[in-house]
Amino acid sequence: MTLHIARPLWNELTFELHRKTENRHESGAFLLGHRTEGERRALKLLYYDELDRAAYDSGVCILHADAFSRLWDRCSELEMTVIADAHVHPLGADQSSSDRQNPMIARPGHIAIILPRMAKPPIRRWSVGVYEYLGDHRWQPRGGCRGSTLKIGE
């Protein structure tokens, strides 16, 4: 499985996620796009605080149930699907126990991207965490930007 993100969309994602942290809290977004056999292509970003104004109030990313209703409505309007989510961590890009226990989309095959250092530039390609949800709170690391899963700029 390969997730393709065009360079301008990647730049927007990293810039906005860093800006939205206000250097105080995590921030996140859903990557919307299209999926084919073995490939996903990100075309649009939908930030958590656009779905739930209180998404960052606790310091970590939390979406309440009604945010998902808005997410599915937006996907339907755009004729797209959620192909991944991305959020920032204050230090590294390892999954926290909360990340592992609370996937944003709890369906096998979902991809979660973690950006280190609150997405503060420069973001080293090798430092980005990419994880595939296997179901039952199990995840498989997929190797960050140097692995074959995440392709930026193609």
N, CA, C and O atoms as a GROMACS GRO file, in nm:
protein
  616
    1MET      N    1   0.084  -0.118   0.000
    1MET     CA    2   0.000   0.000   0.000
    1MET      C    3   0.089   0.125   0.000
    1MET      O    4   0.184   0.135   0.078
    2THR      N    5   0.057   0.217  -0.087
    2THR     CA    6   0.133   0.342  -0.099
    2THR      C    7   0.037   0.460  -0.084
    2THR      O    8  -0.070   0.463  -0.144
    3LEU      N    9   0.078   0.558  -0.004
    3LEU     CA   10   0.003   0.681   0.015
    3LEU      C   11   0.080   0.793  -0.054
    3LEU      O   12   0.193   0.825  -0.016
    4HIS      N   13   0.018   0.854  -0.156
    4HIS     CA   14   0.080   0.962  -0.233
    4HIS      C   15   0.026   1.097  -0.186
    4HIS      O   16  -0.095   1.116  -0.175
    5ILE      N   17   0.119   1.189  -0.158
    5ILE     CA   18   0.083   1.326  -0.121
    5ILE      C   19   0.167   1.420  -0.205
    5ILE      O   20   0.290   1.415  -0.200
    6ALA      N   21   0.102   1.506  -0.282
    6ALA     CA   22   0.175   1.604  -0.364
    6ALA      C   23   0.250   1.699  -0.272
    6ALA      O   24   0.204   1.731  -0.162
    7ARG      N   25   0.366   1.745  -0.315
    7ARG     CA   26   0.450   1.834  -0.234
    7ARG      C   27   0.374   1.957  -0.184
    7ARG      O   28   0.388   1.990  -0.066
    8PRO      N   29   0.294   2.028  -0.267
    8PRO     CA   30   0.222   2.146  -0.214
    8PRO      C   31   0.124   2.109  -0.102
    8PRO      O   32   0.110   2.184  -0.005
    9LEU      N   33   0.057   1.995  -0.113
    9LEU     CA   34  -0.036   1.953  -0.008
    9LEU      C   35   0.040   1.916   0.119
    9LEU      O   36  -0.003   1.949   0.229
   10TRP      N   37   0.154   1.847   0.104
   10TRP     CA   38   0.238   1.813   0.219
   10TRP      C   39   0.286   1.941   0.289
   10TRP      O   40   0.283   1.951   0.411
   11ASN      N   41   0.330   2.039   0.210
   11ASN     CA   42   0.376   2.165   0.268
   11ASN      C   43   0.264   2.236   0.342
   11ASN      O   44   0.287   2.291   0.450
   12GLU      N   45   0.145   2.236   0.285
   12GLU     CA   46   0.029   2.297   0.353
   12GLU      C   47   0.001   2.224   0.484
   12GLU      O   48  -0.020   2.288   0.587
   13LEU      N   49   0.000   2.092   0.480
   13LEU     CA   50  -0.027   2.011   0.599
   13LEU      C   51   0.072   2.044   0.710
   13LEU      O   52   0.032   2.073   0.823
   14THR      N   53   0.200   2.040   0.680
   14THR     CA   54   0.300   2.061   0.784
   14THR      C   55   0.298   2.206   0.836
   14THR      O   56   0.311   2.228   0.956
   15PHE      N   57   0.280   2.303   0.747
   15PHE     CA   58   0.274   2.443   0.789
   15PHE      C   59   0.154   2.466   0.881
   15PHE      O   60   0.168   2.524   0.988
   16GLU      N   61   0.036   2.421   0.838
   16GLU     CA   62  -0.086   2.445   0.915
   16GLU      C   63  -0.086   2.369   1.047
   16GLU      O   64  -0.129   2.423   1.149
   17LEU      N   65  -0.039   2.245   1.046
   17LEU     CA   66  -0.036   2.171   1.173
   17LEU      C   67   0.055   2.241   1.272
   17LEU      O   68   0.022   2.251   1.390
   18HIS      N   69   0.170   2.290   1.227
   18HIS     CA   70   0.259   2.362   1.319
   18HIS      C   71   0.192   2.492   1.367
   18HIS      O   72   0.195   2.522   1.486
   19ARG      N   73   0.134   2.566   1.276
   19ARG     CA   74   0.069   2.693   1.313
   19ARG      C   75  -0.042   2.669   1.415
   19ARG      O   76  -0.055   2.744   1.512
   20LYS      N   77  -0.122   2.565   1.393
   20LYS     CA   78  -0.236   2.539   1.480
   20LYS      C   79  -0.196   2.493   1.620
   20LYS      O   80  -0.278   2.500   1.711
   21THR      N   81  -0.073   2.446   1.638
   21THR     CA   82  -0.030   2.405   1.773
   21THR      C   83  -0.017   2.523   1.868
   21THR      O   84  -0.028   2.507   1.990
   22GLU      N   85   0.005   2.641   1.813
   22GLU     CA   86   0.031   2.761   1.894
   22GLU      C   87   0.146   2.735   1.992
   22GLU      O   88   0.155   2.800   2.097
   23ASN      N   89   0.232   2.640   1.958
   23ASN     CA   90   0.343   2.596   2.043
   23ASN      C   91   0.298   2.551   2.182
   23ASN      O   92   0.375   2.555   2.278
   24ARG      N   93   0.170   2.506   2.192
   24ARG     CA   94   0.116   2.466   2.323
   24ARG      C   95   0.048   2.332   2.323
   24ARG      O   96   0.042   2.266   2.428
   25HIS      N   97  -0.005   2.288   2.209
   25HIS     CA   98  -0.086   2.166   2.208
   25HIS      C   99  -0.073   2.096   2.074
   25HIS      O  100  -0.024   2.152   1.977
   26GLU      N  101  -0.118   1.971   2.073
   26GLU     CA  102  -0.117   1.895   1.948
   26GLU      C  103  -0.219   1.953   1.851
   26GLU      O  104  -0.308   2.029   1.889
   27SER      N  105  -0.204   1.916   1.724
   27SER     CA  106  -0.303   1.949   1.621
   27SER      C  107  -0.306   1.832   1.523
   27SER      O  108  -0.214   1.751   1.519
   28GLY      N  109  -0.413   1.825   1.444
   28GLY     CA  110  -0.423   1.713   1.351
   28GLY      C  111  -0.517   1.742   1.235
   28GLY      O  112  -0.587   1.843   1.232
   29ALA      N  113  -0.516   1.649   1.139
   29ALA     CA  114  -0.599   1.663   1.019
   29ALA      C  115  -0.628   1.526   0.960
   29ALA      O  116  -0.552   1.431   0.979
   30PHE      N  117  -0.737   1.520   0.888
   30PHE     CA  118  -0.766   1.403   0.805
   30PHE      C  119  -0.720   1.434   0.664
   30PHE      O  120  -0.735   1.546   0.616
   31LEU      N  121  -0.664   1.336   0.598
   31LEU     CA  122  -0.627   1.346   0.457
   31LEU      C  123  -0.737   1.278   0.378
   31LEU      O  124  -0.764   1.159   0.397
   32LEU      N  125  -0.801   1.352   0.290
   32LEU     CA  126  -0.910   1.300   0.210
   32LEU      C  127  -0.861   1.279   0.068
   32LEU      O  128  -0.773   1.350   0.020
   33GLY      N  129  -0.919   1.181   0.002
   33GLY     CA  130  -0.879   1.155  -0.136
   33GLY      C  131  -0.945   1.031  -0.190
   33GLY      O  132  -1.058   0.998  -0.156
   34HIS      N  133  -0.871   0.963  -0.276
   34HIS     CA  134  -0.924   0.844  -0.343
   34HIS      C  135  -0.833   0.725  -0.317
   34HIS      O  136  -0.712   0.738  -0.297
   35ARG      N  137  -0.896   0.609  -0.319
   35ARG     CA  138  -0.826   0.485  -0.291
   35ARG      C  139  -0.850   0.388  -0.406
   35ARG      O  140  -0.963   0.372  -0.453
   36THR      N  141  -0.744   0.324  -0.450
   36THR     CA  142  -0.754   0.215  -0.546
   36THR      C  143  -0.679   0.097  -0.487
   36THR      O  144  -0.623   0.107  -0.378
   37GLU      N  145  -0.678  -0.013  -0.556
   37GLU     CA  146  -0.609  -0.132  -0.507
   37GLU      C  147  -0.462  -0.101  -0.480
   37GLU      O  148  -0.385  -0.079  -0.573
   38GLY      N  149  -0.424  -0.099  -0.353
   38GLY     CA  150  -0.285  -0.080  -0.317
   38GLY      C  151  -0.235   0.063  -0.316
   38GLY      O  152  -0.121   0.087  -0.278
   39GLU      N  153  -0.318   0.160  -0.356
   39GLU     CA  154  -0.272   0.299  -0.361
   39GLU      C  155  -0.378   0.394  -0.306
   39GLU      O  156  -0.498   0.372  -0.321
   40ARG      N  157  -0.329   0.499  -0.242
   40ARG     CA  158  -0.415   0.607  -0.193
   40ARG      C  159  -0.352   0.738  -0.237
   40ARG      O  160  -0.229   0.753  -0.236
   41ARG      N  161  -0.436   0.832  -0.275
   41ARG     CA  162  -0.386   0.962  -0.319
   41ARG      C  163  -0.459   1.071  -0.240
   41ARG      O  164  -0.581   1.084  -0.249
   42ALA      N  165  -0.383   1.149  -0.162
   42ALA     CA  166  -0.440   1.259  -0.083
   42ALA      C  167  -0.465   1.379  -0.173
   42ALA      O  168  -0.378   1.417  -0.252
   43LEU      N  169  -0.584   1.437  -0.161
   43LEU     CA  170  -0.622   1.552  -0.243
   43LEU      C  171  -0.667   1.672  -0.162
   43LEU      O  172  -0.665   1.785  -0.211
   44LYS      N  173  -0.708   1.649  -0.038
   44LYS     CA  174  -0.768   1.757   0.043
   44LYS      C  175  -0.737   1.729   0.189
   44LYS      O  176  -0.720   1.614   0.231
   45LEU      N  177  -0.730   1.837   0.267
   45LEU     CA  178  -0.706   1.827   0.411
   45LEU      C  179  -0.826   1.881   0.486
   45LEU      O  180  -0.888   1.979   0.444
   46LEU      N  181  -0.859   1.816   0.596
   46LEU     CA  182  -0.967   1.862   0.682
   46LEU      C  183  -0.914   1.858   0.825
   46LEU      O  184  -0.894   1.750   0.882
   47TYR      N  185  -0.891   1.975   0.883
   47TYR     CA  186  -0.828   1.985   1.014
   47TYR      C  187  -0.929   1.955   1.124
   47TYR      O  188  -1.047   1.985   1.113
   48TYR      N  189  -0.878   1.893   1.230
   48TYR     CA  190  -0.965   1.851   1.340
   48TYR      C  191  -1.046   1.966   1.397
   48TYR      O  192  -1.164   1.948   1.429
   49ASP      N  193  -0.986   2.084   1.410
   49ASP     CA  194  -1.059   2.196   1.469
   49ASP      C  195  -1.167   2.252   1.375
   49ASP      O  196  -1.250   2.332   1.419
   50GLU      N  197  -1.166   2.213   1.248
   50GLU     CA  198  -1.276   2.250   1.158
   50GLU      C  199  -1.397   2.161   1.183
   50GLU      O  200  -1.510   2.198   1.149
   51LEU      N  201  -1.374   2.045   1.241
   51LEU     CA  202  -1.481   1.950   1.271
   51LEU      C  203  -1.530   1.963   1.415
   51LEU      O  204  -1.647   1.936   1.444
   52ASP      N  205  -1.441   2.005   1.504
   52ASP     CA  206  -1.472   2.013   1.647
   52ASP      C  207  -1.388   2.127   1.705
   52ASP      O  208  -1.266   2.114   1.720
   53ARG      N  209  -1.452   2.237   1.738
   53ARG     CA  210  -1.379   2.355   1.788
   53ARG      C  211  -1.300   2.324   1.916
   53ARG      O  212  -1.204   2.394   1.947
   54ALA      N  213  -1.341   2.222   1.989
   54ALA     CA  214  -1.275   2.185   2.115
   54ALA      C  215  -1.170   2.075   2.095
   54ALA      O  216  -1.122   2.018   2.193
   55ALA      N  217  -1.134   2.046   1.972
   55ALA     CA  218  -1.046   1.932   1.943
   55ALA      C  219  -0.911   1.940   2.015
   55ALA      O  220  -0.853   1.836   2.046
   56TYR      N  221  -0.861   2.060   2.040
   56TYR     CA  222  -0.727   2.075   2.099
   56TYR      C  223  -0.731   2.125   2.244
   56TYR      O  224  -0.626   2.147   2.304
   57ASP      N  225  -0.849   2.142   2.299
   57ASP     CA  226  -0.863   2.204   2.432
   57ASP      C  227  -0.789   2.129   2.543
   57ASP      O  228  -0.742   2.192   2.638
   58SER      N  229  -0.779   1.998   2.533
   58SER     CA  230  -0.714   1.919   2.639
   58SER      C  231  -0.562   1.916   2.625
   58SER      O  232  -0.492   1.870   2.715
   59GLY      N  233  -0.511   1.965   2.512
   59GLY     CA  234  -0.368   1.959   2.485
   59GLY      C  235  -0.332   1.848   2.388
   59GLY      O  236  -0.228   1.855   2.322
   60VAL      N  237  -0.417   1.746   2.378
   60VAL     CA  238  -0.400   1.640   2.280
   60VAL      C  239  -0.522   1.641   2.188
   60VAL      O  240  -0.622   1.706   2.219
   61CYS      N  241  -0.514   1.572   2.078
   61CYS     CA  242  -0.624   1.572   1.980
   61CYS      C  243  -0.736   1.479   2.025
   61CYS      O  244  -0.716   1.359   2.039
   62ILE      N  245  -0.853   1.537   2.047
   62ILE     CA  246  -0.971   1.459   2.083
   62ILE      C  247  -1.087   1.510   1.998
   62ILE      O  248  -1.118   1.629   1.998
   63LEU      N  249  -1.150   1.418   1.926
   63LEU     CA  250  -1.270   1.452   1.849
   63LEU      C  251  -1.391   1.388   1.914
   63LEU      O  252  -1.389   1.270   1.949
   64HIS      N  253  -1.495   1.466   1.931
   64HIS     CA  254  -1.619   1.414   1.988
   64HIS      C  255  -1.705   1.355   1.876
   64HIS      O  256  -1.683   1.383   1.758
   65ALA      N  257  -1.802   1.275   1.913
   65ALA     CA  258  -1.880   1.195   1.817
   65ALA      C  259  -1.940   1.278   1.704
   65ALA      O  260  -1.937   1.235   1.588
   66ASP      N  261  -1.993   1.396   1.734
   66ASP     CA  262  -2.058   1.475   1.629
   66ASP      C  263  -1.958   1.524   1.523
   66ASP      O  264  -1.999   1.556   1.412
   67ALA      N  265  -1.829   1.529   1.556
   67ALA     CA  266  -1.728   1.567   1.457
   67ALA      C  267  -1.721   1.464   1.345
   67ALA      O  268  -1.696   1.499   1.230
   68PHE      N  269  -1.743   1.338   1.379
   68PHE     CA  270  -1.736   1.234   1.277
   68PHE      C  271  -1.855   1.241   1.182
   68PHE      O  272  -1.843   1.207   1.064
   69SER      N  273  -1.969   1.284   1.232
   69SER     CA  274  -2.084   1.306   1.145
   69SER      C  275  -2.050   1.414   1.042
   69SER      O  276  -2.081   1.399   0.923
   70ARG      N  277  -1.987   1.523   1.087
   70ARG     CA  278  -1.946   1.630   0.995
   70ARG      C  279  -1.839   1.579   0.897
   70ARG      O  280  -1.839   1.617   0.780
   71LEU      N  281  -1.748   1.494   0.946
   71LEU     CA  282  -1.645   1.438   0.859
   71LEU      C  283  -1.708   1.356   0.746
   71LEU      O  284  -1.674   1.375   0.630
   72TRP      N  285  -1.801   1.267   0.780
   72TRP     CA  286  -1.862   1.182   0.677
   72TRP      C  287  -1.946   1.264   0.580
   72TRP      O  288  -1.951   1.235   0.461
   73ASP      N  289  -2.012   1.369   0.631
   73ASP     CA  290  -2.088   1.458   0.542
   73ASP      C  291  -1.995   1.526   0.442
   73ASP      O  292  -2.026   1.536   0.324
   74ARG      N  293  -1.881   1.574   0.491
   74ARG     CA  294  -1.785   1.643   0.403
   74ARG      C  295  -1.728   1.547   0.299
   74ARG      O  296  -1.713   1.583   0.182
   75CYS      N  297  -1.697   1.425   0.342
   75CYS     CA  298  -1.648   1.324   0.246
   75CYS      C  299  -1.752   1.299   0.138
   75CYS      O  300  -1.717   1.288   0.020
   76SER      N  301  -1.876   1.289   0.177
   76SER     CA  302  -1.984   1.266   0.081
   76SER      C  303  -1.995   1.383  -0.017
   76SER      O  304  -2.009   1.361  -0.138
   77GLU      N  305  -1.991   1.506   0.034
   77GLU     CA  306  -1.998   1.625  -0.053
   77GLU      C  307  -1.886   1.627  -0.155
   77GLU      O  308  -1.908   1.663  -0.271
   78LEU      N  309  -1.766   1.590  -0.113
   78LEU     CA  310  -1.648   1.596  -0.199
   78LEU      C  311  -1.628   1.470  -0.283
   78LEU      O  312  -1.541   1.465  -0.370
   79GLU      N  313  -1.710   1.370  -0.256
   79GLU     CA  314  -1.695   1.239  -0.320
   79GLU      C  315  -1.554   1.185  -0.299
   79GLU      O  316  -1.488   1.136  -0.391
   80MET      N  317  -1.509   1.194  -0.175
   80MET     CA  318  -1.378   1.144  -0.133
   80MET      C  319  -1.396   1.059  -0.009
   80MET      O  320  -1.506   1.051   0.047
   81THR      N  321  -1.288   0.997   0.033
   81THR     CA  322  -1.288   0.918   0.155
   81THR      C  323  -1.167   0.956   0.240
   81THR      O  324  -1.073   1.017   0.190
   82VAL      N  325  -1.170   0.921   0.368
   82VAL     CA  326  -1.054   0.942   0.454
   82VAL      C  327  -0.950   0.837   0.416
   82VAL      O  328  -0.977   0.717   0.422
   83ILE      N  329  -0.833   0.883   0.377
   83ILE     CA  330  -0.728   0.788   0.341
   83ILE      C  331  -0.618   0.781   0.446
   83ILE      O  332  -0.537   0.689   0.445
   84ALA      N  333  -0.615   0.880   0.538
   84ALA     CA  334  -0.517   0.880   0.647
   84ALA      C  335  -0.551   0.993   0.742
   84ALA      O  336  -0.634   1.079   0.712
   85ASP      N  337  -0.486   0.991   0.858
   85ASP     CA  338  -0.490   1.108   0.945
   85ASP      C  339  -0.347   1.143   0.982
   85ASP      O  340  -0.258   1.059   0.973
   86ALA      N  341  -0.327   1.266   1.023
   86ALA     CA  342  -0.195   1.312   1.065
   86ALA      C  343  -0.211   1.399   1.188
   86ALA      O  344  -0.304   1.478   1.198
   87HIS      N  345  -0.119   1.383   1.282
   87HIS     CA  346  -0.115   1.474   1.396
   87HIS      C  347   0.028   1.491   1.443
   87HIS      O  348   0.118   1.418   1.400
   88VAL      N  349   0.049   1.588   1.529
   88VAL     CA  350   0.184   1.620   1.575
   88VAL      C  351   0.205   1.573   1.718
   88VAL      O  352   0.111   1.557   1.796
   89HIS      N  353   0.332   1.549   1.749
   89HIS     CA  354   0.374   1.522   1.886
   89HIS      C  355   0.480   1.624   1.926
   89HIS      O  356   0.548   1.679   1.839
   90PRO      N  357   0.495   1.651   2.055
   90PRO     CA  358   0.593   1.751   2.097
   90PRO      C  359   0.738   1.708   2.073
   90PRO      O  360   0.823   1.794   2.048
   91LEU      N  361   0.767   1.579   2.080
   91LEU     CA  362   0.905   1.533   2.061
   91LEU      C  363   0.914   1.445   1.938
   91LEU      O  364   0.914   1.495   1.826
   92GLY      N  365   0.922   1.314   1.958
   92GLY     CA  366   0.940   1.222   1.846
   92GLY      C  367   0.809   1.183   1.780
   92GLY      O  368   0.703   1.239   1.809
   93ALA      N  369   0.818   1.086   1.688
   93ALA     CA  370   0.701   1.044   1.610
   93ALA      C  371   0.655   0.903   1.647
   93ALA      O  372   0.587   0.838   1.568
   94ASP      N  373   0.692   0.857   1.766
   94ASP     CA  374   0.642   0.728   1.813
   94ASP      C  375   0.496   0.742   1.856
   94ASP      O  376   0.454   0.849   1.899
   95GLN      N  377   0.421   0.633   1.843
   95GLN     CA  378   0.283   0.634   1.889
   95GLN      C  379   0.278   0.633   2.042
   95GLN      O  380   0.354   0.560   2.106
   96SER      N  381   0.191   0.712   2.098
   96SER     CA  382   0.166   0.706   2.242
   96SER      C  383   0.069   0.591   2.269
   96SER      O  384   0.007   0.539   2.176
   97SER      N  385   0.056   0.552   2.395
   97SER     CA  386  -0.042   0.448   2.427
   97SER      C  387  -0.182   0.495   2.393
   97SER      O  388  -0.267   0.416   2.352
   98SER      N  389  -0.208   0.625   2.410
   98SER     CA  390  -0.338   0.681   2.373
   98SER      C  391  -0.362   0.670   2.222
   98SER      O  392  -0.473   0.637   2.179
   99ASP      N  393  -0.259   0.696   2.142
   99ASP     CA  394  -0.271   0.680   1.996
   99ASP      C  395  -0.307   0.536   1.962
   99ASP      O  396  -0.396   0.512   1.880
  100ARG      N  397  -0.238   0.442   2.025
  100ARG     CA  398  -0.262   0.300   1.993
  100ARG      C  399  -0.401   0.256   2.035
  100ARG      O  400  -0.465   0.176   1.966
  101GLN      N  401  -0.448   0.307   2.148
  101GLN     CA  402  -0.578   0.265   2.200
  101GLN      C  403  -0.696   0.340   2.140
  101GLN      O  404  -0.811   0.296   2.152
  102ASN      N  405  -0.670   0.454   2.077
  102ASN     CA  406  -0.779   0.539   2.025
  102ASN      C  407  -0.753   0.582   1.882
  102ASN      O  408  -0.730   0.700   1.856
  103PRO      N  409  -0.758   0.488   1.788
  103PRO     CA  410  -0.736   0.529   1.648
  103PRO      C  411  -0.845   0.626   1.603
  103PRO      O  412  -0.961   0.612   1.642
  104MET      N  413  -0.808   0.724   1.522
  104MET     CA  414  -0.907   0.818   1.472
  104MET      C  415  -1.009   0.748   1.384
  104MET      O  416  -1.128   0.779   1.388
  105ILE      N  417  -0.964   0.653   1.304
  105ILE     CA  418  -1.052   0.570   1.222
  105ILE      C  419  -1.019   0.426   1.257
  105ILE      O  420  -0.913   0.375   1.219
  106ALA      N  421  -1.107   0.361   1.328
  106ALA     CA  422  -1.080   0.226   1.380
  106ALA      C  423  -1.119   0.118   1.280
  106ALA      O  424  -1.203   0.032   1.308
  107ARG      N  425  -1.057   0.125   1.163
  107ARG     CA  426  -1.081   0.024   1.059
  107ARG      C  427  -0.946  -0.028   1.012
  107ARG      O  428  -0.855   0.051   0.986
  108PRO      N  429  -0.933  -0.159   1.000
  108PRO     CA  430  -0.806  -0.214   0.951
  108PRO      C  431  -0.766  -0.150   0.818
  108PRO      O  432  -0.849  -0.130   0.729
  109GLY      N  433  -0.637  -0.118   0.807
  109GLY     CA  434  -0.585  -0.054   0.687
  109GLY      C  435  -0.572   0.097   0.700
  109GLY      O  436  -0.506   0.160   0.617
  110HIS      N  437  -0.634   0.157   0.802
  110HIS     CA  438  -0.623   0.303   0.819
  110HIS      C  439  -0.478   0.340   0.848
  110HIS      O  440  -0.408   0.268   0.920
  111ILE      N  441  -0.433   0.452   0.792
  111ILE     CA  442  -0.296   0.500   0.810
  111ILE      C  443  -0.296   0.624   0.901
  111ILE      O  444  -0.374   0.717   0.880
  112ALA      N  445  -0.209   0.621   1.001
  112ALA     CA  446  -0.188   0.736   1.089
  112ALA      C  447  -0.045   0.787   1.069
  112ALA      O  448   0.050   0.708   1.071
  113ILE      N  449  -0.032   0.917   1.051
  113ILE     CA  450   0.098   0.981   1.033
  113ILE      C  451   0.123   1.068   1.156
  113ILE      O  452   0.036   1.144   1.199
  114ILE      N  453   0.244   1.058   1.212
  114ILE     CA  454   0.280   1.142   1.326
  114ILE      C  455   0.401   1.226   1.289
  114ILE      O  456   0.505   1.174   1.246
  115LEU      N  457   0.387   1.356   1.305
  115LEU     CA  458   0.495   1.451   1.277
  115LEU      C  459   0.560   1.491   1.410
  115LEU      O  460   0.489   1.530   1.503
  116PRO      N  461   0.692   1.483   1.419
  116PRO     CA  462   0.761   1.517   1.544
  116PRO      C  463   0.774   1.668   1.563
  116PRO      O  464   0.752   1.747   1.471
  117ARG      N  465   0.810   1.707   1.686
  117ARG     CA  466   0.846   1.846   1.720
  117ARG      C  467   0.737   1.946   1.681
  117ARG      O  468   0.767   2.057   1.636
  118MET      N  469   0.610   1.906   1.698
  118MET     CA  470   0.497   1.995   1.667
  118MET      C  471   0.501   2.042   1.522
  118MET      O  472   0.451   2.149   1.489
  119ALA      N  473   0.561   1.960   1.435
  119ALA     CA  474   0.574   1.990   1.291
  119ALA      C  475   0.656   2.117   1.267
  119ALA      O  476   0.640   2.184   1.165
  120LYS      N  477   0.743   2.148   1.362
  120LYS     CA  478   0.829   2.266   1.346
  120LYS      C  479   0.931   2.240   1.236
  120LYS      O  480   0.999   2.137   1.238
  121PRO      N  481   0.944   2.331   1.140
  121PRO     CA  482   1.041   2.310   1.034
  121PRO      C  483   1.184   2.322   1.087
  121PRO      O  484   1.208   2.392   1.186
  122PRO      N  485   1.277   2.257   1.024
  122PRO     CA  486   1.255   2.165   0.912
  122PRO      C  487   1.210   2.028   0.962
  122PRO      O  488   1.253   1.982   1.068
  123ILE      N  489   1.124   1.965   0.886
  123ILE     CA  490   1.080   1.829   0.917
  123ILE      C  491   1.166   1.734   0.835
  123ILE      O  492   1.160   1.734   0.712
  124ARG      N  493   1.243   1.654   0.902
  124ARG     CA  494   1.327   1.556   0.835
  124ARG      C  495   1.240   1.440   0.789
  124ARG      O  496   1.164   1.383   0.868
  125ARG      N  497   1.250   1.406   0.663
  125ARG     CA  498   1.165   1.301   0.606
  125ARG      C  499   1.174   1.171   0.686
  125ARG      O  500   1.073   1.103   0.705
  126TRP      N  501   1.292   1.137   0.733
  126TRP     CA  502   1.311   1.012   0.806
  126TRP      C  503   1.249   1.014   0.945
  126TRP      O  504   1.234   0.909   1.007
  127SER      N  505   1.213   1.133   0.994
  127SER     CA  506   1.163   1.144   1.131
  127SER      C  507   1.012   1.127   1.142
  127SER      O  508   0.959   1.122   1.253
  128VAL      N  509   0.942   1.119   1.031
  128VAL     CA  510   0.796   1.109   1.029
  128VAL      C  511   0.754   0.965   1.058
  128VAL      O  512   0.807   0.871   0.998
  129GLY      N  513   0.659   0.948   1.150
  129GLY     CA  514   0.607   0.815   1.182
  129GLY      C  515   0.486   0.783   1.096
  129GLY      O  516   0.397   0.867   1.078
  130VAL      N  517   0.482   0.662   1.041
  130VAL     CA  518   0.368   0.615   0.962
  130VAL      C  519   0.327   0.480   1.018
  130VAL      O  520   0.410   0.390   1.031
  131TYR      N  521   0.198   0.465   1.050
  131TYR     CA  522   0.149   0.344   1.116
  131TYR      C  523   0.020   0.298   1.048
  131TYR      O  524  -0.066   0.379   1.015
  132GLU      N  525   0.009   0.168   1.029
  132GLU     CA  526  -0.113   0.109   0.971
  132GLU      C  527  -0.190   0.038   1.081
  132GLU      O  528  -0.135  -0.043   1.155
  133TYR      N  529  -0.320   0.069   1.090
  133TYR     CA  530  -0.405   0.005   1.190
  133TYR      C  531  -0.444  -0.134   1.141
  133TYR      O  532  -0.492  -0.151   1.029
  134LEU      N  533  -0.422  -0.234   1.228
  134LEU     CA  534  -0.453  -0.373   1.194
  134LEU      C  535  -0.585  -0.420   1.254
  134LEU      O  536  -0.634  -0.527   1.220
  135GLY      N  537  -0.642  -0.340   1.343
  135GLY     CA  538  -0.763  -0.380   1.415
  135GLY      C  539  -0.728  -0.423   1.556
  135GLY      O  540  -0.612  -0.456   1.585
  136ASP      N  541  -0.827  -0.424   1.645
  136ASP     CA  542  -0.810  -0.470   1.783
  136ASP      C  543  -0.695  -0.398   1.854
  136ASP      O  544  -0.620  -0.460   1.930
  137HIS      N  545  -0.680  -0.269   1.830
  137HIS     CA  546  -0.576  -0.184   1.890
  137HIS      C  547  -0.434  -0.228   1.858
  137HIS      O  548  -0.342  -0.204   1.936
  138ARG      N  549  -0.417  -0.293   1.744
  138ARG     CA  550  -0.284  -0.335   1.698
  138ARG      C  551  -0.245  -0.251   1.577
  138ARG      O  552  -0.328  -0.218   1.493
  139TRP      N  553  -0.116  -0.217   1.571
  139TRP     CA  554  -0.063  -0.131   1.466
  139TRP      C  555   0.064  -0.191   1.407
  139TRP      O  556   0.135  -0.265   1.474
  140GLN      N  557   0.091  -0.157   1.283
  140GLN     CA  558   0.215  -0.198   1.216
  140GLN      C  559   0.289  -0.072   1.172
  140GLN      O  560   0.235   0.006   1.093
  141PRO      N  561   0.412  -0.050   1.222
  141PRO     CA  562   0.490   0.063   1.171
  141PRO      C  563   0.518   0.046   1.022
  141PRO      O  564   0.547  -0.065   0.977
  142ARG      N  565   0.511   0.155   0.947
  142ARG     CA  566   0.532   0.148   0.802
  142ARG      C  567   0.650   0.232   0.754
  142ARG      O  568   0.661   0.260   0.634
  143GLY      N  569   0.737   0.273   0.844
  143GLY     CA  570   0.866   0.324   0.801
  143GLY      C  571   0.885   0.469   0.768
  143GLY      O  572   0.990   0.504   0.714
  144GLY      N  573   0.792   0.555   0.795
  144GLY     CA  574   0.814   0.698   0.770
  144GLY      C  575   0.837   0.729   0.623
  144GLY      O  576   0.805   0.649   0.536
  145CYS      N  577   0.892   0.844   0.598
  145CYS     CA  578   0.909   0.893   0.461
  145CYS      C  579   1.010   0.813   0.381
  145CYS      O  580   1.004   0.812   0.258
  146ARG      N  581   1.103   0.746   0.448
  146ARG     CA  582   1.202   0.669   0.373
  146ARG      C  583   1.149   0.530   0.337
  146ARG      O  584   1.208   0.462   0.254
  147GLY      N  585   1.041   0.489   0.398
  147GLY     CA  586   0.981   0.362   0.364
  147GLY      C  587   0.903   0.373   0.235
  147GLY      O  588   0.899   0.479   0.172
  148SER      N  589   0.842   0.265   0.196
  148SER     CA  590   0.770   0.264   0.068
  148SER      C  591   0.624   0.306   0.082
  148SER      O  592   0.555   0.320  -0.019
  149THR      N  593   0.575   0.327   0.204
  149THR     CA  594   0.434   0.359   0.224
  149THR      C  595   0.400   0.503   0.189
  149THR      O  596   0.302   0.527   0.118
  150LEU      N  597   0.478   0.598   0.236
  150LEU     CA  598   0.449   0.740   0.218
  150LEU      C  599   0.537   0.798   0.109
  150LEU      O  600   0.659   0.798   0.119
  151LYS      N  601   0.472   0.848   0.003
  151LYS     CA  602   0.544   0.909  -0.109
  151LYS      C  603   0.502   1.055  -0.119
  151LYS      O  604   0.386   1.086  -0.145
  152ILE      N  605   0.598   1.145  -0.098
  152ILE     CA  606   0.570   1.289  -0.102
  152ILE      C  607   0.624   1.346  -0.231
  152ILE      O  608   0.739   1.324  -0.269
  153GLY      N  609   0.538   1.422  -0.300
  153GLY     CA  610   0.582   1.493  -0.419
  153GLY      C  611   0.563   1.417  -0.548
  153GLY      O  612   0.612   1.459  -0.652
  154GLU      N  613   0.492   1.307  -0.542
  154GLU     CA  614   0.473   1.227  -0.664
  154GLU      C  615   0.330   1.237  -0.712
  154GLU      O  616   0.295   1.176  -0.813
   0.00000   0.00000   0.00000
